Amino acid sequence: MHHEEHHRSNRTGWLRAAVLGANDGAVSTSSLILGVATSHASHGAIVVAGIAALVAGAMSMAAGEYVSVSSQKDTEKADLAIEIEGLQSDPHGEKEELAQIYVTRGVQRSLAVEVAKQLMAHDALGAHARDELGITDELSARPLQAAFASAASFMVGALVPLASATLIQGATLPYLVAGLSLLFLAVAGGVAAKAGGANIPRGAGRVLLWGAMAMAITAAVGALLGTTP
């Protein structure tokens, strides 16, 4: 019988960036809107603040993800260059190093040597990248993918509080913006947990906790420092 398993680790790169972007979009934009709203600013000022938060946040997320993941990519390239040099200058030593890795993992010495020999004959650099450095095609750094995923997901998350603030006016605005944003965060946290194979209530709960804290603190700052209506 053909044995087949479906793992989720290949989603790590884009899932992390997408979850971070959506959560940050909802939390930061809703918090900013609440802070401005509780300061008794005009409805127009609240909407402008929300739009500014969406645009600035999306660009910041894209730039931040691109820079950080590019640094990771540069590190991977540097490590691979070291391996290439080692394979050219001391192939026997590299084979022994690979065999010792398998021995450490529980493979018998003679078998480990044979496995290392065959893997290096097939793809020496790939074997060392995977088993020595932990670099694989599925999990390797992808700066552009992370940047676009973060920016797009940030805008999705930010649109919820922004649309709410645009359509709602009056004293109920802060409450409805907070409520809808928290609902979005709960759903997003649950979906992300399911996609990653984690506990759904726990994933939704931790997002709700930090989102509520951010909104409450920012709203309190706006109320304390705002103008008298």
Buried (B, 14 or more C-beta within 10 A) or exposed (E): EEEEEEEEEEBEBBBBBBBBBBBBBBBBBBBBBBBBBBBEBEBEEBBEBBBEBBEEBBEBBBEBBBEBBBEBBEEBEEBBEEBBEBBEEEEEEBBBBBBBBBBEEEBEEEEBBBBBEEBBEEEBBBBBBBBBBEBEEEBEBBBEBBBBBBBBBBBBBBBBBBEBBBEBEEEEBBEBBBEBBBEBBBBBBBBBBBBBEEEEEEBBBEBBEBBBEBBEEBBEBBBEEBEEE
